[in-house]
Amino acid sequence: MRIKEEQHGKLNVVTLDNGVITASFVNYGARMHTLYAPDKLGKKENVLLSFDSLEALEADTSFFGAVVGPVAGRIRQGQWQDVALEKNNGEHHIHGGSNGWSFRYWETQTQAEGENLSVTFRLKDEISGYPGPIEVSVTYRLMGNCLEMSMTGQSEQLTLFNPTSHTYFNLSGDGKRDLDSHSLQIQTAQQLVLDVDKLPTGDVMIPKLDFTCPKDFNDIFNVYPQGLDDYFIFNEETKESPQLILSEKNSGRQLAIVTERQGVVLFSTTGFDADIDLNGRKMHSNYGLAIEPQAAPDSVHFKKWPSIELEANQEKTLITRYYFN
């Protein structure tokens, strides 16, 4: 059981180790950096796609492990009511803009509560372009084989609040294998229909595979040849049980996610080839799965969908738990 903090210029790296999970977090983007979980033989290896250097982490534009906010995903034409948000994705707004939470240095506080270890990152957002200021805190807590992530926001004005964690997972351990050794299970029967700009049309469709049973990624890629970059709505009756399970057959590792969020964006990194060093390898297609629990993208333009508005002086907390088995 230990908490370790290291300062590297403006970066504060916090490592929590409870004997089961060893995880490090960085105040730049309040991000998950590494997470070591045991395989079927008890060997602990990193199950995230992690930058080989902190310098590369500070130059990141692909949100590896970062908290994305105030709103994850795209907002059509960057418009909500009479608020004009930055258009940083063609004609649209995405991931909180260039001054969003992923690109900010957060204040850090650590705490040991019995056998539970935690780090809390805090930020007062006055520059993203969203009404506010928005005061937000993100707490990562280790509890046995569980990493709990809670995000709390409040604002002096009516604003929007739909953050997520944009963490890329690869359960093979230290990125030894690609997604083709993994399988995926999702408690879902609905997938959003997206247009050419990856924005929802307002329609839903039945997923092309029955994800309620585990599906190998080779089968997924056969049916989704462009890979996954889609939003799946969780079945309502699964709120107390894992809505998503990612498994890797060689290591025996399994990640089960329990969340209060409406659904999840999954991005299989298909076609993502870049000159980025992660876990000692170049970033390449199908290297990991970004799992982003959140309310539906562009919810502000669909009144029939759950609201992501945060009322003035109201506090809202969103919790997601990651279980490593």
N, C-alpha and C positions, 0 to 999 in steps of 0.2 A: 504494500500500500504506500504510494508516494505521489507527491505533486512536485514537479520540477519546472522552473521558469528560466528561460534564457533570453537575453536581450541581444539583438543584432541590429544596431541602428534603431530605426523606428519600429522594427519588427519585434514582437514579443511572442515567443514560442512556448506554449504550455503543454507539458506532458503529464497525463494522468495514467496511473498504473494500479489496478486493483487486484492484480494477480491472475485475472482471467483475460482481461483486455488491456492493452497498452495503446493509448491514443494520444496524438499530438494535435494541437490546434494553434492557429496563428491569428493575431489580431487584425491583420490586413484582410478585410472581407469576412472577419469572424469565421474563418473557414476550418473545416476538417482537413488536416494535412496528411497524416498517416494513421492507420488503425491496424494493429497486430492482433490477430485472432487465431486460436489453435485449429489445426486440421485434425483428422480422425486419429492421428498418432500423437497428438498433443503438441506438435510443432507450431510455434507462433510465427506467422508471416504477415506482411502488409497486404491488406485486401482492398486498398484504394489505388487509383492511379495518382501517383504523387510526383511532384517535380523533384529532379535530382539536386537542384540548388534553390536556395531561398531567393537568389537574384532573379531566377526565372519565374518564381512564384509571384514576385512583385511586378513582373512584366506581363502577367497572365491576362489574356483577353477572352479566354474560353471558360472561365468560371469554375475551374477545378476545385471542388470542395467548398466553394464560396456560398455565403448567404446572399441570395438575390432578392432585392426589394427596392422600394416598397411593394412593387407588384412584379411577380414573375411572369414571363411570357410577353406576348405582344398586345398592344392596344391600338386598334385600327385608327389610322390618321393621327395618332397621339392625342386624341380628343376625349375628354370626359366632362360632361356638362359644359361649363364655360372655361374649363381649364385646358390650356394648350401645353402638352408635354413635349419634351424633346423628341424629334424624329431621328432616331439613331439606327433605324433599320429600314432603309429606303424611305417610304412615305409613312412608316409606322414607328411606334415607340416600343422598345423591348427592354426587359430586365432592369427597369428603374433608371435607365439612361446612363450617360457617361459619368454622372456624379452619383450613381446608385450605390447601394450599400456594399457591393462587392469590391469597390475601389476606394474604400475608406478605412482609416485606422481607428479601431474601436478601443475603448478603455477596457481594462482587464481586471477581474477579481476572481480569486480561487477560494475554495472552501472544502473542508473535510467534515462530513456529517456521519459519524460512525464509520460504517464500511462503504459509504457512498462518497465519491469524490466528484467535484464539479468545478467548472470554470464558467464565468459569466462575462459576456462582452456587452458593452453598452455604447449607444450612439445617440446623439441628438441631431436629427437630420433637418437642416434648414436650407440645403442647397440643391436637392435633387429635382426641384421644380414641382413637387407635390405640395398641396396645402399642408400647413403644419404650424410650428415645428412638430415633427413626429419623434417621440422618444421611444426607443426600441431597445430591448435586451434579448440576448440569445444565451441560453444556458445549456451546456452539455454536461450530462451527469452519467457517471458509470455506476451501474447497480448490477453486480454479478455479471452475467453474460449479456447484459442489456446496456446500450447507449441510448439515453433519452435526450431528445432535443426539444426544448420549449422556446417559443418565440412570443414575446409580449410587446404589444404596441399601444400607445395612446397619443392623442393629438389635441391641440387646442382648437383645431378647426375640423370640420367634416373633411375626411380624406379617404384614401384607399389603402388597404392593407391585405396583401396576398403574397407574402414572401415564401421562399422555399430554400431548401439546401440543394445546391447543384453539384452533388458529389458523384464521381464516377467510380463504380465498383468493378473489381475483378477478383473473384474468390480463389483463383488458382494459387495465389500467394506470390508476392513480389512480381506480379505480372508475367509469370512464366508461360502461360498459355492464353489464348484468345477466348472470345465468347463461345466458340464452337464446342467447348468442353462444358458449357453451362446449360442449365435448363431454367425455365421461367414459368411461374404459376401466378395468375391474377384472378381475384374474385371480381369479375366484370362480365357484363353482357352488353355494354354500350361503349362505343368509341366515337369521338367527335369526327364529323366530316370537316376537312380542312380545304381551303382554297389554295391557289398556287403560291400565295404569300404565307402559307402556314397559319392562316387565321381561320377560326371557326366560321362556318356558314350559318350556324344555328341548328343544323340537322345532326342527327345521330345515326349510327349504323351498327349492325351487329359485327363484332370483330371477325376477321377472316379466319381465325382459329378459335377453338374453344379453349381459352386460357384457364378455365377453372380446373383443368387437368394439366399437369406439368408438360411443357413442350420444350424439346431440345432446340437450341438455336439454329442448328442446321435446318430443321423443319420450318422454323420461323423465317429464316432467310429465303427459303424456297417459296414461301407464300407472300412475304414482304421483301421482294428483291432489292428495294431501295433501303432496306433496313427499317428499324423503328425510329420514328420521330413524331410520336403521336400521343394523344391524350385519351386515357381510359377512365371511365367513371366507375367507381367501386359500387358493388351491390350493397344496398342499404343494410341487409341483414348480417353483414360481416363486420360491423363496426367494432365488435369486441374480440375478433379473431384476426389472425394475419390476413391482410388484404393482398399481400404480395410476398412470394417466396422465390428467392434466387438461390440455385444450388450449383455446385461444381463437383462432378463425379469423381475426379481423380483425388482431390484433397478431402472429399467428404464434407466440406464446409457448406453451411446453409445460412442464408440471411433471411429472416422473417420480419416483415414490417407491419406494425400496428399503428394506425394513424387516425386522427379525427378529420383529416382532409377529405374533400369531396372525391378526389381522384388523383391521377399521377400522369405526368409527362415522362415518357421513356424515350431515351435517345441512345441508340446502339453504336454510335460513333462510326456508322457505315459511311465510307468515303472520306473520313476525317484523317487525312494524311498530312502531317505537319512536321516541321523541323523543331520539335519539342522533345526533350529528354525526360522520360517518365519511367521510373523503376529500372533505369539502366537501358531502356530501349527507346527507339524513336516512336512517336505517336503514329499509329496506323489504323486502318479501317478495322472495325469490329474488335477493338482492343479492350473495351470496357462498356459498361452500361450506366448511363446517367439516370438516376432515379430521383424524380423531383415531385414529391407530394405537394399538391396545391389545389386551389379552386380552379375552375375552368378558365383558360386564357380568354381575354377580351370579355369577361363576364359583364363589364359595365354596359355593353351594348345589347344585352339579352336579359330583359326583365324577368323572364320565366326561370332564370338560373339563380342559384343562391347569391346573395349580394356580398360583395367584398368591401362595401363601404364601412368605414370606422367613424362612428359618431363622435362629435366633439366631447372631450373629457371622458370618453368611455375607454375602458381597458379591455383588450382582447388578447387571449393566450391560445396558441396553437401548439399541440404536442404531437410528436412522432417518436415512436420507439423502434430501435433496431436491435433485434435479437440475433446473436451469433451462436449457432449450434454446430 
